[in-house]
Amino acid sequence: MTLLEQVRKGRLPQHVAIIMDGNGRWAEARGLPRTAGHRAGAAAAERLIRFVGPRLELPYLTLFAFSSENWARPRGEVEFLMDLLSDFLRSRLAEFAEAGIQLRVIGDLSRVPDRLRREVCEAVAATRDNRGLRLTIALSYGGRQEIAAAARRIAEEAVAGRLRPDAVDADVFAGFLETAGAPDPDLVIRTSGEERVSNFLLWQSAYAELHFAQTLWPDFTPAEFVRALAEYQTRTRRFGAVEEATA
């Protein structure tokens, strides 16, 4: 039995989120411009998306494509990344529709170029009724910013008299996050050997299992993704509780 077959028979996560890190270092190690690393990283993302839906039937996959902090990068690199995301949406929309992928985008889209923002809205609308893989792209996204925005909306609802402050609990708060309606990630993977969450899904990842891969993102393959799932299946998730002792 192959590892993929073993994983498919085991306890699969409902939601995997990935911090796709290492594009720049991948390019620099090869004497290439950073843009070449980003292009290779986009190819790795496409490869994984094509694999996950038909081979694993994973319900939810979230990819961290561009953080709120990434706007501080050189202007040329940022423009390249925006164009790359635009190309990705235009060239893959028909494929998403055929595969039944439902696309969702989270983040502060007010900072995104108008053309890309329109393309995002069109792609989300075109795939809204699909019932296959729920693919979320985090674009211009920051976890702290998302939490602050949710708190601000809750305060506005309370001031308007539409929400009682004493009714706000964790479930109510989660309903004001951009990920409302989706399960929290069971597994968060970060590539490139870095071991931090980098302001990604801070609220949602409270009880997620973390997997830090040494591979730079452009080299991250479906086979390594399966190995991460196999390692996840060896863990016991307690969510803060403990198992009762047996006599």
Buried (B, 14 or more C-beta within 10 A) or exposed (E): EEEBEEBBEEEBBBBBBBBBBBBBBBBEEEEBBBBBBBBBBBEBBBBBBBBBBEBBEBBBBBBBBBBBEBEEBEEEBBEBBBBBBBEBBEEBBEEBBEBBBBBBBBBBBEEBBEEBBEBBEEBBEBBEEBEBBBBBBBBBBBBEBBBEBBEEBBEEBBEEEEBEEEEBEEEBBBBBBBBEEBEBBBBBBBBBEBEEBBBBBBBBBEEBBBBBBEBBBBBBEBEBBBBBBBBBBEEEEEEEEEEEEEE
